[in-house]
């Protein structure tokens, strides 16, 4: 078994400056590495995310295409989804799914960053009885 110690996603995007500005200004991430073709950000709680420009000759072919914007969701958990939603609206962020509660135990909304990445802003709560058995305790 491979033992992991942390995780981060890297999105291959067209605009590093837009990514840097969006995540630092709106979500409180800090830049820990900023190169010509790659940036790496980290939040105060330790969430990491990287952004890389497409078509980098130093990268293998499988890491060269820009993210098309669909087929992935970057979820960020918050303490208070209602408060986060009000902030998102006040900052005129691109809200693509309004605030709603789900029976499986989430209150959430979705925004889209300038490079097309969907961010699901999630607050967890107790699921309805129908979904309780789906959770694994441990």
N, CA, C and O atoms as a GROMACS GRO file, in nm:
protein
  552
    1UNK      N    1   0.084  -0.118   0.000
    1UNK     CA    2   0.000   0.000   0.000
    1UNK      C    3   0.089   0.124   0.000
    1UNK      O    4   0.191   0.128   0.068
    2UNK      N    5   0.050   0.224  -0.076
    2UNK     CA    6   0.119   0.352  -0.078
    2UNK      C    7   0.062   0.438   0.034
    2UNK      O    8  -0.058   0.462   0.039
    3UNK      N    9   0.147   0.482   0.125
    3UNK     CA   10   0.106   0.568   0.236
    3UNK      C   11   0.121   0.713   0.195
    3UNK      O   12   0.232   0.758   0.165
    4UNK      N   13   0.011   0.787   0.192
    4UNK     CA   14   0.016   0.927   0.153
    4UNK      C   15   0.025   1.017   0.276
    4UNK      O   16  -0.018   0.979   0.385
    5UNK      N   17   0.080   1.136   0.258
    5UNK     CA   18   0.090   1.230   0.370
    5UNK      C   19   0.017   1.361   0.346
    5UNK      O   20  -0.015   1.431   0.443
    6UNK      N   21  -0.010   1.397   0.221
    6UNK     CA   22  -0.089   1.516   0.191
    6UNK      C   23  -0.134   1.507   0.046
    6UNK      O   24  -0.100   1.412  -0.025
    7UNK      N   25  -0.209   1.605   0.004
    7UNK     CA   26  -0.262   1.604  -0.132
    7UNK      C   27  -0.281   1.746  -0.182
    7UNK      O   28  -0.308   1.838  -0.104
    8UNK      N   29  -0.266   1.762  -0.312
    8UNK     CA   30  -0.304   1.888  -0.376
    8UNK      C   31  -0.337   1.859  -0.521
    8UNK      O   32  -0.284   1.766  -0.581
    9UNK      N   33  -0.424   1.939  -0.574
    9UNK     CA   34  -0.463   1.928  -0.714
    9UNK      C   35  -0.386   2.034  -0.793
    9UNK      O   36  -0.356   2.142  -0.741
   10UNK      N   37  -0.355   2.003  -0.917
   10UNK     CA   38  -0.294   2.100  -1.008
   10UNK      C   39  -0.388   2.113  -1.127
   10UNK      O   40  -0.420   2.014  -1.193
   11UNK      N   41  -0.431   2.235  -1.155
   11UNK     CA   42  -0.512   2.262  -1.272
   11UNK      C   43  -0.423   2.328  -1.376
   11UNK      O   44  -0.350   2.422  -1.346
   12UNK      N   45  -0.430   2.278  -1.499
   12UNK     CA   46  -0.357   2.337  -1.610
   12UNK      C   47  -0.451   2.441  -1.671
   12UNK      O   48  -0.555   2.407  -1.726
   13UNK      N   49  -0.412   2.568  -1.660
   13UNK     CA   50  -0.500   2.679  -1.697
   13UNK      C   51  -0.428   2.779  -1.787
   13UNK      O   52  -0.305   2.781  -1.794
   14UNK      N   53  -0.505   2.860  -1.854
   14UNK     CA   54  -0.450   2.959  -1.947
   14UNK      C   55  -0.399   3.086  -1.878
   14UNK      O   56  -0.312   3.154  -1.932
   15UNK      N   57  -0.451   3.119  -1.759
   15UNK     CA   58  -0.421   3.248  -1.697
   15UNK      C   59  -0.379   3.233  -1.551
   15UNK      O   60  -0.464   3.227  -1.462
   16UNK      N   61  -0.249   3.228  -1.527
   16UNK     CA   62  -0.197   3.215  -1.390
   16UNK      C   63  -0.227   3.338  -1.306
   16UNK      O   64  -0.261   3.326  -1.188
   17UNK      N   65  -0.216   3.457  -1.366
   17UNK     CA   66  -0.241   3.579  -1.289
   17UNK      C   67  -0.386   3.584  -1.239
   17UNK      O   68  -0.411   3.624  -1.125
   18UNK      N   69  -0.480   3.543  -1.323
   18UNK     CA   70  -0.621   3.542  -1.282
   18UNK      C   71  -0.641   3.442  -1.169
   18UNK      O   72  -0.714   3.470  -1.074
   19UNK      N   73  -0.579   3.326  -1.178
   19UNK     CA   74  -0.591   3.226  -1.072
   19UNK      C   75  -0.533   3.279  -0.941
   19UNK      O   76  -0.596   3.269  -0.836
   20UNK      N   77  -0.414   3.336  -0.949
   20UNK     CA   78  -0.350   3.390  -0.830
   20UNK      C   79  -0.436   3.497  -0.764
   20UNK      O   80  -0.457   3.495  -0.643
   21UNK      N   81  -0.484   3.589  -0.843
   21UNK     CA   82  -0.567   3.698  -0.790
   21UNK      C   83  -0.696   3.645  -0.729
   21UNK      O   84  -0.734   3.687  -0.620
   22UNK      N   85  -0.765   3.555  -0.798
   22UNK     CA   86  -0.892   3.502  -0.751
   22UNK      C   87  -0.877   3.429  -0.617
   22UNK      O   88  -0.952   3.456  -0.524
   23UNK      N   89  -0.781   3.338  -0.608
   23UNK     CA   90  -0.768   3.256  -0.488
   23UNK      C   91  -0.709   3.332  -0.370
   23UNK      O   92  -0.743   3.303  -0.255
   24UNK      N   93  -0.622   3.428  -0.396
   24UNK     CA   94  -0.567   3.506  -0.284
   24UNK      C   95  -0.665   3.611  -0.236
   24UNK      O   96  -0.680   3.632  -0.115
   25UNK      N   97  -0.733   3.678  -0.328
   25UNK     CA   98  -0.825   3.786  -0.291
   25UNK      C   99  -0.957   3.736  -0.233
   25UNK      O  100  -1.010   3.796  -0.139
   26UNK      N  101  -1.011   3.627  -0.287
   26UNK     CA  102  -1.144   3.583  -0.249
   26UNK      C  103  -1.148   3.466  -0.151
   26UNK      O  104  -1.246   3.449  -0.079
   27UNK      N  105  -1.042   3.385  -0.149
   27UNK     CA  106  -1.045   3.264  -0.068
   27UNK      C  107  -0.932   3.256   0.035
   27UNK      O  108  -0.919   3.156   0.106
   28UNK      N  109  -0.852   3.359   0.044
   28UNK     CA  110  -0.750   3.366   0.149
   28UNK      C  111  -0.628   3.277   0.129
   28UNK      O  112  -0.554   3.253   0.224
   29UNK      N  113  -0.605   3.228   0.009
   29UNK     CA  114  -0.485   3.148  -0.016
   29UNK      C  115  -0.364   3.239  -0.023
   29UNK      O  116  -0.376   3.358  -0.055
   30UNK      N  117  -0.248   3.184   0.006
   30UNK     CA  118  -0.122   3.257  -0.005
   30UNK      C  119  -0.034   3.188  -0.107
   30UNK      O  120  -0.037   3.066  -0.121
   31UNK      N  121   0.044   3.266  -0.179
   31UNK     CA  122   0.137   3.212  -0.278
   31UNK      C  123   0.260   3.160  -0.205
   31UNK      O  124   0.322   3.233  -0.127
   32UNK      N  125   0.296   3.033  -0.230
   32UNK     CA  126   0.418   2.978  -0.172
   32UNK      C  127   0.523   2.950  -0.280
   32UNK      O  128   0.641   2.931  -0.249
   33UNK      N  129   0.480   2.949  -0.406
   33UNK     CA  130   0.573   2.938  -0.518
   33UNK      C  131   0.511   3.011  -0.636
   33UNK      O  132   0.393   2.992  -0.666
   34UNK      N  133   0.589   3.094  -0.704
   34UNK     CA  134   0.539   3.166  -0.819
   34UNK      C  135   0.647   3.170  -0.926
   34UNK      O  136   0.738   3.252  -0.920
   35UNK      N  137   0.635   3.081  -1.022
   35UNK     CA  138   0.729   3.078  -1.134
   35UNK      C  139   0.663   3.132  -1.259
   35UNK      O  140   0.549   3.179  -1.256
   36UNK      N  141   0.734   3.125  -1.370
   36UNK     CA  142   0.680   3.174  -1.496
   36UNK      C  143   0.563   3.090  -1.546
   36UNK      O  144   0.472   3.144  -1.608
   37UNK      N  145   0.565   2.960  -1.519
   37UNK     CA  146   0.462   2.871  -1.574
   37UNK      C  147   0.390   2.789  -1.468
   37UNK      O  148   0.306   2.706  -1.502
   38UNK      N  149   0.421   2.810  -1.339
   38UNK     CA  150   0.355   2.734  -1.232
   38UNK      C  151   0.347   2.821  -1.106
   38UNK      O  152   0.442   2.890  -1.071
   39UNK      N  153   0.229   2.815  -1.040
   39UNK     CA  154   0.216   2.877  -0.908
   39UNK      C  155   0.158   2.774  -0.813
   39UNK      O  156   0.082   2.686  -0.854
   40UNK      N  157   0.193   2.786  -0.686
   40UNK     CA  158   0.142   2.695  -0.584
   40UNK      C  159   0.091   2.780  -0.468
   40UNK      O  160   0.161   2.868  -0.417
   41UNK      N  161  -0.032   2.752  -0.427
   41UNK     CA  162  -0.099   2.829  -0.323
   41UNK      C  163  -0.134   2.738  -0.206
   41UNK      O  164  -0.152   2.617  -0.222
   42UNK      N  165  -0.145   2.799  -0.088
   42UNK     CA  166  -0.185   2.724   0.031
   42UNK      C  167  -0.274   2.814   0.118
   42UNK      O  168  -0.252   2.934   0.128
   43UNK      N  169  -0.373   2.752   0.179
   43UNK     CA  170  -0.462   2.826   0.268
   43UNK      C  171  -0.410   2.819   0.411
   43UNK      O  172  -0.321   2.740   0.441
   44UNK      N  173  -0.465   2.901   0.497
   44UNK     CA  174  -0.425   2.899   0.639
   44UNK      C  175  -0.451   2.763   0.703
   44UNK      O  176  -0.380   2.723   0.795
   45UNK      N  177  -0.554   2.690   0.653
   45UNK     CA  178  -0.586   2.558   0.708
   45UNK      C  179  -0.505   2.446   0.643
   45UNK      O  180  -0.521   2.329   0.680
   46UNK      N  181  -0.419   2.479   0.546
   46UNK     CA  182  -0.332   2.380   0.485
   46UNK      C  183  -0.378   2.324   0.352
   46UNK      O  184  -0.313   2.234   0.298
   47UNK      N  185  -0.487   2.373   0.297
   47UNK     CA  186  -0.533   2.328   0.165
   47UNK      C  187  -0.436   2.382   0.061
   47UNK      O  188  -0.403   2.501   0.061
   48UNK      N  189  -0.391   2.295  -0.029
   48UNK     CA  190  -0.297   2.335  -0.132
   48UNK      C  191  -0.360   2.322  -0.270
   48UNK      O  192  -0.445   2.235  -0.292
   49UNK      N  193  -0.319   2.407  -0.361
   49UNK     CA  194  -0.363   2.400  -0.500
   49UNK      C  195  -0.253   2.457  -0.588
   49UNK      O  196  -0.188   2.556  -0.553
   50UNK      N  197  -0.234   2.395  -0.703
   50UNK     CA  198  -0.136   2.442  -0.799
   50UNK      C  199  -0.203   2.478  -0.930
   50UNK      O  200  -0.308   2.424  -0.965
   51UNK      N  201  -0.140   2.568  -1.004
   51UNK     CA  202  -0.187   2.607  -1.137
   51UNK      C  203  -0.067   2.611  -1.229
   51UNK      O  204   0.037   2.667  -1.195
   52UNK      N  205  -0.082   2.551  -1.347
   52UNK     CA  206   0.028   2.542  -1.442
   52UNK      C  207  -0.023   2.584  -1.580
   52UNK      O  208  -0.135   2.553  -1.618
   53UNK      N  209   0.062   2.654  -1.652
   53UNK     CA  210   0.028   2.690  -1.790
   53UNK      C  211   0.036   2.567  -1.879
   53UNK      O  212   0.116   2.477  -1.854
   54UNK      N  213  -0.046   2.562  -1.984
   54UNK     CA  214  -0.041   2.449  -2.077
   54UNK      C  215   0.083   2.452  -2.165
   54UNK      O  216   0.153   2.552  -2.174
   55UNK      N  217   0.107   2.340  -2.229
   55UNK     CA  218   0.211   2.325  -2.332
   55UNK      C  219   0.352   2.354  -2.283
   55UNK      O  220   0.434   2.410  -2.356
   56UNK      N  221   0.380   2.316  -2.158
   56UNK     CA  222   0.514   2.336  -2.106
   56UNK      C  223   0.608   2.225  -2.157
   56UNK      O  224   0.581   2.107  -2.134
   57UNK      N  225   0.716   2.262  -2.224
   57UNK     CA  226   0.805   2.160  -2.281
   57UNK      C  227   0.873   2.074  -2.174
   57UNK      O  228   0.919   1.964  -2.205
   58UNK      N  229   0.879   2.121  -2.051
   58UNK     CA  230   0.941   2.042  -1.944
   58UNK      C  231   0.847   1.934  -1.890
   58UNK      O  232   0.889   1.849  -1.812
   59UNK      N  233   0.721   1.938  -1.933
   59UNK     CA  234   0.621   1.844  -1.882
   59UNK      C  235   0.591   1.736  -1.985
   59UNK      O  236   0.598   1.760  -2.106
   60UNK      N  237   0.558   1.615  -1.937
   60UNK     CA  238   0.520   1.510  -2.032
   60UNK      C  239   0.391   1.549  -2.106
   60UNK      O  240   0.314   1.632  -2.058
   61UNK      N  241   0.368   1.489  -2.219
   61UNK     CA  242   0.254   1.520  -2.304
   61UNK      C  243   0.121   1.513  -2.228
   61UNK      O  244   0.032   1.593  -2.254
   62UNK      N  245   0.107   1.421  -2.134
   62UNK     CA  246  -0.020   1.405  -2.061
   62UNK      C  247  -0.050   1.523  -1.969
   62UNK      O  248  -0.163   1.535  -1.922
   63UNK      N  249   0.046   1.609  -1.942
   63UNK     CA  250   0.028   1.725  -1.856
   63UNK      C  251   0.031   1.857  -1.934
   63UNK      O  252   0.064   1.961  -1.876
   64UNK      N  253   0.000   1.855  -2.061
   64UNK     CA  254   0.013   1.976  -2.142
   64UNK      C  255  -0.117   2.044  -2.180
   64UNK      O  256  -0.117   2.163  -2.211
   65UNK      N  257  -0.228   1.972  -2.178
   65UNK     CA  258  -0.355   2.032  -2.222
   65UNK      C  259  -0.420   2.110  -2.110
   65UNK      O  260  -0.417   2.070  -1.993
   66UNK      N  261  -0.480   2.223  -2.146
   66UNK     CA  262  -0.550   2.307  -2.048
   66UNK      C  263  -0.676   2.236  -2.001
   66UNK      O  264  -0.741   2.165  -2.077
   67UNK      N  265  -0.709   2.258  -1.875
   67UNK     CA  266  -0.831   2.203  -1.817
   67UNK      C  267  -0.951   2.261  -1.890
   67UNK      O  268  -0.960   2.383  -1.905
   68UNK      N  269  -1.044   2.175  -1.937
   68UNK     CA  270  -1.157   2.226  -2.015
   68UNK      C  271  -1.269   2.288  -1.932
   68UNK      O  272  -1.362   2.344  -1.989
   69UNK      N  273  -1.262   2.280  -1.799
   69UNK     CA  274  -1.363   2.344  -1.714
   69UNK      C  275  -1.475   2.254  -1.670
   69UNK      O  276  -1.553   2.293  -1.584
   70UNK      N  277  -1.485   2.134  -1.725
   70UNK     CA  278  -1.590   2.042  -1.684
   70UNK      C  279  -1.529   1.907  -1.649
   70UNK      O  280  -1.420   1.873  -1.695
   71UNK      N  281  -1.600   1.832  -1.567
   71UNK     CA  282  -1.554   1.699  -1.530
   71UNK      C  283  -1.478   1.696  -1.399
   71UNK      O  284  -1.425   1.591  -1.361
   72UNK      N  285  -1.471   1.808  -1.328
   72UNK     CA  286  -1.406   1.812  -1.197
   72UNK      C  287  -1.474   1.918  -1.111
   72UNK      O  288  -1.523   2.019  -1.161
   73UNK      N  289  -1.476   1.891  -0.981
   73UNK     CA  290  -1.529   1.986  -0.884
   73UNK      C  291  -1.424   1.999  -0.774
   73UNK      O  292  -1.379   1.898  -0.719
   74UNK      N  293  -1.384   2.120  -0.744
   74UNK     CA  294  -1.291   2.144  -0.633
   74UNK      C  295  -1.377   2.189  -0.515
   74UNK      O  296  -1.427   2.301  -0.514
   75UNK      N  297  -1.393   2.102  -0.416
   75UNK     CA  298  -1.477   2.132  -0.300
   75UNK      C  299  -1.395   2.194  -0.189
   75UNK      O  300  -1.286   2.148  -0.157
   76UNK      N  301  -1.450   2.298  -0.130
   76UNK     CA  302  -1.388   2.364  -0.016
   76UNK      C  303  -1.491   2.368   0.097
   76UNK      O  304  -1.600   2.424   0.081
   77UNK      N  305  -1.457   2.308   0.210
   77UNK     CA  306  -1.550   2.305   0.322
   77UNK      C  307  -1.535   2.432   0.406
   77UNK      O  308  -1.424   2.478   0.433
   78UNK      N  309  -1.649   2.485   0.447
   78UNK     CA  310  -1.653   2.606   0.529
   78UNK      C  311  -1.736   2.579   0.654
   78UNK      O  312  -1.811   2.481   0.659
   79UNK      N  313  -1.723   2.665   0.752
   79UNK     CA  314  -1.803   2.653   0.875
   79UNK      C  315  -1.947   2.699   0.852
   79UNK      O  316  -2.039   2.642   0.910
   80UNK      N  317  -1.966   2.800   0.770
   80UNK     CA  318  -2.097   2.862   0.753
   80UNK      C  319  -2.120   2.894   0.605
   80UNK      O  320  -2.073   2.996   0.554
   81UNK      N  321  -2.194   2.806   0.537
   81UNK     CA  322  -2.219   2.824   0.394
   81UNK      C  323  -2.301   2.949   0.366
   81UNK      O  324  -2.280   3.016   0.265
   82UNK      N  325  -2.394   2.982   0.456
   82UNK     CA  326  -2.476   3.102   0.436
   82UNK      C  327  -2.391   3.228   0.436
   82UNK      O  328  -2.407   3.314   0.350
   83UNK      N  329  -2.299   3.237   0.531
   83UNK     CA  330  -2.211   3.353   0.539
   83UNK      C  331  -2.118   3.358   0.417
   83UNK      O  332  -2.095   3.465   0.361
   84UNK      N  333  -2.065   3.243   0.376
   84UNK     CA  334  -1.978   3.238   0.259
   84UNK      C  335  -2.053   3.278   0.134
   84UNK      O  336  -1.998   3.346   0.046
   85UNK      N  337  -2.178   3.239   0.124
   85UNK     CA  338  -2.261   3.274   0.008
   85UNK      C  339  -2.282   3.426   0.002
   85UNK      O  340  -2.275   3.486  -0.106
   86UNK      N  341  -2.309   3.487   0.115
   86UNK     CA  342  -2.326   3.633   0.118
   86UNK      C  343  -2.198   3.704   0.076
   86UNK      O  344  -2.202   3.804   0.005
   87UNK      N  345  -2.083   3.652   0.120
   87UNK     CA  346  -1.955   3.710   0.080
   87UNK      C  347  -1.936   3.695  -0.071
   87UNK      O  348  -1.896   3.790  -0.138
   88UNK      N  349  -1.964   3.577  -0.124
   88UNK     CA  350  -1.949   3.552  -0.267
   88UNK      C  351  -2.034   3.650  -0.348
   88UNK      O  352  -1.988   3.706  -0.448
   89UNK      N  353  -2.157   3.670  -0.304
   89UNK     CA  354  -2.244   3.764  -0.375
   89UNK      C  355  -2.193   3.907  -0.362
   89UNK      O  356  -2.195   3.982  -0.459
   90UNK      N  357  -2.147   3.945  -0.243
   90UNK     CA  358  -2.100   4.082  -0.223
   90UNK      C  359  -1.972   4.111  -0.302
   90UNK      O  360  -1.945   4.226  -0.336
   91UNK      N  361  -1.894   4.006  -0.331
   91UNK     CA  362  -1.772   4.023  -0.410
   91UNK      C  363  -1.796   3.999  -0.558
   91UNK      O  364  -1.702   3.996  -0.638
   92UNK      N  365  -1.923   3.981  -0.595
   92UNK     CA  366  -1.962   3.958  -0.735
   92UNK      C  367  -1.891   3.840  -0.798
   92UNK      O  368  -1.854   3.843  -0.915
   93UNK      N  369  -1.872   3.733  -0.717
   93UNK     CA  370  -1.813   3.611  -0.773
   93UNK      C  371  -1.915   3.545  -0.864
   93UNK      O  372  -2.035   3.566  -0.850
   94UNK      N  373  -1.867   3.465  -0.956
   94UNK     CA  374  -1.954   3.400  -1.055
   94UNK      C  375  -2.023   3.278  -0.990
   94UNK      O  376  -1.970   3.167  -0.993
   95UNK      N  377  -2.140   3.301  -0.932
   95UNK     CA  378  -2.217   3.195  -0.867
   95UNK      C  379  -2.292   3.119  -0.976
   95UNK      O  380  -2.370   3.177  -1.051
   96UNK      N  381  -2.266   2.988  -0.985
   96UNK     CA  382  -2.329   2.906  -1.089
   96UNK      C  383  -2.434   2.810  -1.032
   96UNK      O  384  -2.509   2.749  -1.107
   97UNK      N  385  -2.438   2.797  -0.901
   97UNK     CA  386  -2.538   2.717  -0.832
   97UNK      C  387  -2.569   2.788  -0.702
   97UNK      O  388  -2.481   2.808  -0.619
   98UNK      N  389  -2.694   2.825  -0.684
   98UNK     CA  390  -2.733   2.896  -0.564
   98UNK      C  391  -2.726   2.810  -0.439
   98UNK      O  392  -2.714   2.688  -0.447
   99UNK      N  393  -2.734   2.874  -0.327
   99UNK     CA  394  -2.726   2.808  -0.197
   99UNK      C  395  -2.843   2.711  -0.178
   99UNK      O  396  -2.958   2.747  -0.200
  100UNK      N  397  -2.810   2.589  -0.139
  100UNK     CA  398  -2.915   2.490  -0.115
  100UNK      C  399  -2.867   2.385  -0.017
  100UNK      O  400  -2.747   2.364   0.000
  101UNK      N  401  -2.962   2.318   0.046
  101UNK     CA  402  -2.933   2.209   0.140
  101UNK      C  403  -2.966   2.077   0.073
  101UNK      O  404  -3.066   2.065   0.002
  102UNK      N  405  -2.880   1.978   0.097
  102UNK     CA  406  -2.898   1.845   0.039
  102UNK      C  407  -2.923   1.744   0.150
  102UNK      O  408  -2.865   1.755   0.259
  103UNK      N  409  -3.008   1.645   0.124
  103UNK     CA  410  -3.043   1.545   0.224
  103UNK      C  411  -2.923   1.463   0.270
  103UNK      O  412  -2.925   1.409   0.380
  104UNK      N  413  -2.819   1.453   0.188
  104UNK     CA  414  -2.703   1.373   0.226
  104UNK      C  415  -2.611   1.446   0.324
  104UNK      O  416  -2.507   1.392   0.362
  105UNK      N  417  -2.648   1.566   0.364
  105UNK     CA  418  -2.575   1.634   0.470
  105UNK      C  419  -2.486   1.747   0.426
  105UNK      O  420  -2.379   1.769   0.484
  106UNK      N  421  -2.527   1.819   0.325
  106UNK     CA  422  -2.449   1.934   0.280
  106UNK      C  423  -2.539   2.054   0.254
  106UNK      O  424  -2.650   2.041   0.200
  107UNK      N  425  -2.489   2.169   0.294
  107UNK     CA  426  -2.545   2.297   0.251
  107UNK      C  427  -2.435   2.359   0.168
  107UNK      O  428  -2.322   2.372   0.215
  108UNK      N  429  -2.466   2.396   0.045
  108UNK     CA  430  -2.358   2.439  -0.044
  108UNK      C  431  -2.408   2.529  -0.156
  108UNK      O  432  -2.528   2.543  -0.181
  109UNK      N  433  -2.309   2.588  -0.222
  109UNK     CA  434  -2.331   2.664  -0.345
  109UNK      C  435  -2.205   2.646  -0.429
  109UNK      O  436  -2.102   2.599  -0.379
  110UNK      N  437  -2.213   2.683  -0.554
  110UNK     CA  438  -2.099   2.662  -0.643
  110UNK      C  439  -2.064   2.793  -0.715
  110UNK      O  440  -2.152   2.865  -0.763
  111UNK      N  441  -1.935   2.820  -0.720
  111UNK     CA  442  -1.883   2.934  -0.796
  111UNK      C  443  -1.788   2.881  -0.902
  111UNK      O  444  -1.743   2.766  -0.896
  112UNK      N  445  -1.758   2.965  -1.000
  112UNK     CA  446  -1.662   2.928  -1.103
  112UNK      C  447  -1.552   3.032  -1.105
  112UNK      O  448  -1.577   3.152  -1.106
  113UNK      N  449  -1.427   2.983  -1.107
  113UNK     CA  450  -1.314   3.076  -1.108
  113UNK      C  451  -1.290   3.127  -1.250
  113UNK      O  452  -1.353   3.079  -1.344
  114UNK      N  453  -1.200   3.224  -1.269
  114UNK     CA  454  -1.179   3.284  -1.401
  114UNK      C  455  -1.127   3.187  -1.507
  114UNK      O  456  -1.137   3.215  -1.627
  115UNK      N  457  -1.070   3.073  -1.465
  115UNK     CA  458  -1.021   2.974  -1.560
  115UNK      C  459  -1.122   2.861  -1.585
  115UNK      O  460  -1.090   2.765  -1.655
  116UNK      N  461  -1.241   2.872  -1.528
  116UNK     CA  462  -1.345   2.773  -1.552
  116UNK      C  463  -1.353   2.661  -1.451
  116UNK      O  464  -1.432   2.568  -1.469
  117UNK      N  465  -1.274   2.666  -1.344
  117UNK     CA  466  -1.277   2.563  -1.241
  117UNK      C  467  -1.400   2.585  -1.153
  117UNK      O  468  -1.423   2.696  -1.104
  118UNK      N  469  -1.479   2.479  -1.132
  118UNK     CA  470  -1.595   2.486  -1.044
  118UNK      C  471  -1.553   2.460  -0.900
  118UNK      O  472  -1.485   2.361  -0.871
  119UNK      N  473  -1.593   2.549  -0.810
  119UNK     CA  474  -1.566   2.533  -0.668
  119UNK      C  475  -1.697   2.516  -0.594
  119UNK      O  476  -1.784   2.604  -0.599
  120UNK      N  477  -1.711   2.404  -0.527
  120UNK     CA  478  -1.830   2.376  -0.448
  120UNK      C  479  -1.798   2.415  -0.305
  120UNK      O  480  -1.714   2.352  -0.240
  121UNK      N  481  -1.863   2.517  -0.256
  121UNK     CA  482  -1.840   2.568  -0.120
  121UNK      C  483  -1.941   2.498  -0.030
  121UNK      O  484  -2.061   2.519  -0.042
  122UNK      N  485  -1.891   2.413   0.061
  122UNK     CA  486  -1.974   2.316   0.132
  122UNK      C  487  -1.966   2.332   0.283
  122UNK      O  488  -1.859   2.352   0.340
  123UNK      N  489  -2.080   2.323   0.346
  123UNK     CA  490  -2.091   2.310   0.492
  123UNK      C  491  -2.158   2.177   0.518
  123UNK      O  492  -2.264   2.148   0.462
  124UNK      N  493  -2.098   2.095   0.603
  124UNK     CA  494  -2.155   1.964   0.635
  124UNK      C  495  -2.248   1.974   0.755
  124UNK      O  496  -2.228   2.054   0.845
  125UNK      N  497  -2.352   1.889   0.753
  125UNK     CA  498  -2.442   1.875   0.867
  125UNK      C  499  -2.495   1.732   0.868
  125UNK      O  500  -2.463   1.654   0.778
  126UNK      N  501  -2.573   1.698   0.967
  126UNK     CA  502  -2.625   1.562   0.979
  126UNK      C  503  -2.716   1.530   0.860
  126UNK      O  504  -2.806   1.608   0.828
  127UNK      N  505  -2.694   1.415   0.796
  127UNK     CA  506  -2.780   1.377   0.684
  127UNK      C  507  -2.917   1.331   0.732
  127UNK      O  508  -2.937   1.302   0.850
  128UNK      N  509  -3.010   1.324   0.639
  128UNK     CA  510  -3.141   1.269   0.673
  128UNK      C  511  -3.124   1.120   0.698
  128UNK      O  512  -3.021   1.061   0.663
  129UNK      N  513  -3.224   1.060   0.758
  129UNK     CA  514  -3.219   0.917   0.790
  129UNK      C  515  -3.191   0.833   0.666
  129UNK      O  516  -3.121   0.732   0.674
  130UNK      N  517  -3.244   0.873   0.553
  130UNK     CA  518  -3.224   0.800   0.427
  130UNK      C  519  -3.076   0.783   0.394
  130UNK      O  520  -3.036   0.681   0.338
  131UNK      N  521  -2.994   0.883   0.427
  131UNK     CA  522  -2.852   0.880   0.390
  131UNK      C  523  -2.760   0.841   0.505
  131UNK      O  524  -2.641   0.818   0.482
  132UNK      N  525  -2.809   0.833   0.627
  132UNK     CA  526  -2.722   0.802   0.741
  132UNK      C  527  -2.640   0.674   0.721
  132UNK      O  528  -2.521   0.671   0.754
  133UNK      N  529  -2.702   0.571   0.669
  133UNK     CA  530  -2.633   0.443   0.654
  133UNK      C  531  -2.525   0.444   0.545
  133UNK      O  532  -2.442   0.353   0.539
  134UNK      N  533  -2.525   0.546   0.461
  134UNK     CA  534  -2.424   0.556   0.357
  134UNK      C  535  -2.288   0.601   0.410
  134UNK      O  536  -2.185   0.584   0.344
  135UNK      N  537  -2.287   0.659   0.529
  135UNK     CA  538  -2.163   0.708   0.587
  135UNK      C  539  -2.093   0.596   0.663
  135UNK      O  540  -2.156   0.518   0.734
  136UNK      N  541  -1.962   0.591   0.648
  136UNK     CA  542  -1.881   0.491   0.715
  136UNK      C  543  -1.818   0.557   0.836
  136UNK      O  544  -1.748   0.657   0.822
  137UNK      N  545  -1.842   0.504   0.953
  137UNK     CA  546  -1.779   0.561   1.074
  137UNK      C  547  -1.640   0.504   1.088
  137UNK      O  548  -1.612   0.394   1.040
  138UNK      N  549  -1.556   0.578   1.152
  138UNK     CA  550  -1.423   0.524   1.168
  138UNK      C  551  -1.331   0.628   1.210
  138UNK      O  552  -1.212   0.602   1.229
   0.00000   0.00000   0.00000
